[in-house]
């Protein structure tokens, strides 16, 4: 799984709508139908919870979030831990849930600076715990940056487990992905956002509750056969909507990961032009 770009703002122009690599030159992102709008039309109550952006901005996040029935932002993005999103959900969203809900959690996740992304209780890994073979680290400071990054991932795993718990007794499907990755001393002696393989290879997890498994056995089979297919996040909408039974005229089976007609030969170009080649993970 890869992202279409290596930066948040660019990724969000194709992540939640029908904009993608193939059509983004022809149609501006804001003219595409997006997930908030479609779920609203399908009778869902829609919620956007954000710990990365500010409500006052006028950009892709603000324009996307205001289409949702409810948009909630934490008080001080970049300076608050993602556990605030769990609190926000319990306080603002839980009382407003209907029988059909689409909820988006926008985490700050593992953005720079990594040391600020996790509470002290989650400082589990030290440089002594981490194998540095293959990384271009030069000194102890670099090694500490890697350790901080790993701890931020450890904390994100905890946040995800807390989100899963919120829906464990519901008929729920939870999709987790990163907007982009970080190149952590992998290409050279620097770290952060980069249009390299390392900068676009992202986690992509589809978690389903026990009740979902009982109610939708055929969907489980579809998910199982999709695991090893090559995918890019700009096609997320083509997979997410059919998964929950919503079909629109813009949906393409060739871009639906769960369809037998999914195109596994699609040329994946990242950052508007560089063809992506899968790295060998021999190291």
C-alpha positions in Angstrom: 0.0 0.0 0.0 1.4 3.4 -0.9 0.2 7.0 -0.7 -0.1 9.2 -3.8 2.0 11.9 -2.3 4.5 12.4 0.6 2.7 15.4 2.2 -0.6 15.6 4.1 -2.2 18.5 2.1 -1.5 16.9 -1.2 -2.7 13.5 -0.1 -6.0 14.8 1.2 -6.8 16.2 -2.3 -7.3 12.6 -3.6 -7.8 10.5 -0.4 -11.5 11.2 0.4 -12.9 11.8 -3.0 -13.0 10.5 -6.6 -9.8 12.5 -7.5 -6.9 10.2 -8.4 -3.7 10.0 -10.3 -5.5 9.4 -13.6 -8.0 12.3 -13.4 -6.5 15.0 -11.2 -5.1 17.0 -14.1 -8.6 17.3 -15.6 -10.8 18.1 -12.5 -9.8 20.1 -9.5 -10.1 18.1 -6.2 -12.9 20.3 -4.8 -15.2 19.4 -7.8 -15.1 15.7 -7.0 -17.8 14.2 -4.8 -16.3 13.2 -1.5 -17.0 10.7 1.3 -18.7 13.2 3.6 -21.2 14.2 0.9 -21.9 10.7 -0.3 -22.4 9.2 3.2 -24.8 12.1 4.0 -26.8 11.3 0.9 -26.9 7.6 1.9 -28.6 8.5 5.2 -25.5 8.3 7.5 -24.7 10.8 10.2 -21.1 11.9 9.5 -18.5 13.0 12.0 -15.0 14.5 11.5 -12.7 14.5 14.6 -9.4 16.2 14.0 -6.2 16.5 16.1 -4.0 17.8 13.3 -5.6 20.8 11.8 -7.4 23.9 13.0 -11.1 24.6 12.4 -10.3 28.2 11.3 -8.2 27.2 8.3 -9.5 27.5 4.7 -7.9 24.6 3.0 -8.5 21.0 1.9 -9.2 19.9 5.5 -11.6 22.7 6.4 -13.5 22.3 3.1 -13.7 18.5 3.4 -14.6 18.5 7.1 -17.4 21.1 6.9 -19.3 18.8 4.5 -19.7 16.3 7.4 -22.8 16.6 9.7 -20.5 17.4 12.6 -16.8 18.5 12.7 -14.9 18.6 16.0 -11.4 19.9 16.4 -9.1 19.5 19.5 -8.0 22.6 21.2 -4.3 22.8 20.2 -3.2 20.6 17.3 0.5 19.7 17.2 0.7 20.1 21.0 -1.9 17.5 22.1 -1.8 13.7 22.2 -4.1 11.7 20.1 -5.9 10.3 23.2 -7.8 13.6 23.1 -9.7 12.2 20.1 -11.0 9.4 22.2 -12.2 11.9 24.8 -13.8 14.0 22.0 -15.6 11.0 20.6 -17.0 10.1 24.0 -18.1 13.6 24.8 -19.3 14.9 21.5 -20.0 12.0 19.2 -21.3 9.2 21.3 -24.5 11.1 22.4 -25.2 12.0 18.7 -24.8 8.6 17.1 -27.7 7.3 15.0 -28.2 3.8 13.5 -25.9 4.6 10.6 -22.7 6.5 11.2 -19.5 7.4 9.4 -16.8 8.6 11.7 -13.4 10.0 10.6 -10.5 10.3 13.1 -7.7 12.5 11.9 -4.7 11.7 14.1 -1.5 13.8 14.4 0.1 10.3 14.5 3.8 10.2 13.8 4.5 13.6 12.4 7.7 15.6 13.3 8.8 16.1 16.0 8.5 12.6 17.0 9.4 13.1 20.7 6.3 15.3 21.1 3.9 12.6 19.8 3.7 10.3 22.8 3.3 10.7 26.6 6.4 9.8 28.8 4.7 6.6 29.8 5.1 5.4 26.2 8.8 6.0 26.0 9.4 2.2 25.8 12.2 2.0 23.3 15.7 3.4 23.7 18.5 3.5 21.0 19.8 0.3 22.6 16.7 -1.6 21.6 16.8 -0.7 17.9 18.8 -2.4 15.1 20.4 0.3 13.0 21.7 -1.8 10.1 20.8 -0.2 6.8 20.0 3.2 8.4 22.2 6.2 7.7 22.4 7.4 11.3 25.6 9.2 12.2 25.5 9.8 16.0 23.5 9.2 19.2 21.2 12.2 18.4 20.1 10.5 15.2 19.6 7.2 17.0 17.4 9.0 19.5 15.3 10.4 16.7 14.7 6.9 15.4 13.8 5.7 19.0 11.3 8.6 19.4 9.7 7.7 16.0 9.3 4.1 17.1 7.8 5.2 20.4 5.3 7.4 18.5 4.3 4.3 16.5 3.9 2.3 19.8 1.6 5.1 21.1 -0.4 5.1 17.8 -0.9 1.4 18.2 -2.4 2.0 21.7 -4.7 4.7 20.3 -5.9 2.4 17.6 -6.7 -0.3 20.2 -8.7 2.3 22.1 -10.6 3.2 19.0 -11.3 -0.5 18.2 -12.7 -0.8 21.8 -15.2 2.0 21.1 -16.8 -0.1 18.4 -16.2 -3.7 19.6 -19.9 -4.4 20.3 -21.1 -2.6 17.1 -21.6 -3.8 13.5 -18.5 -1.9 12.5 -15.7 -1.8 10.0 -12.6 0.4 10.8 -10.1 1.3 8.1 -6.8 2.7 9.3 -4.1 4.1 7.0 -1.4 6.8 7.2 -1.8 9.8 4.9 1.9 9.3 4.0 5.0 7.8 5.5 8.3 9.1 6.9 11.8 8.4 5.4 13.8 7.8 8.6 17.5 7.9 7.7 16.6 5.2 5.1 17.5 7.1 1.8 20.3 9.2 3.3 21.4 11.0 6.4 18.2 13.0 6.9 14.6 12.2 8.0 11.0 13.4 7.4 8.8 13.8 4.3 10.3 12.5 1.1 9.1 11.3 -2.3 11.0 8.0 -1.9 9.7 4.5 -1.6 10.2 4.9 2.2 8.2 8.1 2.2 5.1 6.7 0.5 4.9 3.1 1.8 2.1 3.2 4.4 0.2 0.9 6.7 -3.3 -0.1 5.7 -5.5 -2.0 8.1 -9.1 -3.1 7.8 -10.4 -4.1 11.2 -13.9 -5.7 11.6 -15.9 -6.3 14.8 -17.2 -9.7 15.8 -20.7 -8.6 15.0 -19.6 -7.5 11.5 -18.0 -11.0 11.0 -21.3 -12.7 11.9 -23.5 -10.4 9.8 -21.3 -10.2 6.7 -19.4 -13.4 6.0 -19.2 -12.7 2.3 -17.5 -9.4 3.0 -14.9 -11.2 5.1 -14.1 -13.5 2.1 -13.6 -10.4 -0.1 -11.3 -8.8 2.5 -9.2 -12.0 2.8 -8.6 -12.3 -0.9 -7.5 -8.6 -1.2 -4.6 -8.7 1.3 -1.7 -9.0 -1.2 -3.0 -6.8 -4.0 -1.0 -3.6 -4.8 -3.0 -0.5 -3.9 -2.7 3.2 -3.7 -4.6 5.5 -1.3 -6.1 7.7 -4.0 -8.5 4.8 -4.8 -9.7 4.3 -1.3 -13.2 5.6 -2.1 -13.7 2.9 -4.7 -13.2 0.2 -2.1 -14.8 1.8 1.0 -18.2 2.6 -0.5 -18.9 -0.9 -2.1 -17.7 -2.5 1.2 -20.5 -0.8 3.0 -23.0 -1.3 0.2 -23.0 2.2 -1.3 -22.8 2.3 -5.1 -22.4 5.5 -7.2 -22.1 6.2 -10.9 -18.4 7.3 -10.3 -17.4 4.0 -8.7 -15.0 1.9 -10.9 -14.7 -1.8 -10.3 -11.1 -1.7 -11.6 -10.2 0.4 -8.6 -12.2 -1.6 -6.0 -9.7 -3.7 -4.0 -12.4 -6.2 -3.1 -13.6 -6.8 -6.6 -12.5 -9.7 -8.8 -12.1 -7.1 -11.5 -9.6 -5.0 -9.6 -6.7 -3.9 -11.8 -3.5 -5.2 -10.3 -1.5 -3.8 -13.2 -2.2 -0.1 -12.6 0.9 2.0 -12.9 1.3 3.7 -9.6 3.0 7.1 -9.9 3.7 9.0 -6.8 4.2 12.7 -6.2 2.6 13.5 -9.6 5.1 11.6 -11.8 7.6 9.2 -10.3 6.7 5.6 -11.0 6.7 3.6 -7.8 8.7 0.3 -7.8 8.3 -2.0 -4.8 11.5 -2.4 -2.9 12.9 -5.8 -2.1 12.8 -6.2 1.7 15.8 -8.5 1.8 17.6 -6.3 4.5 
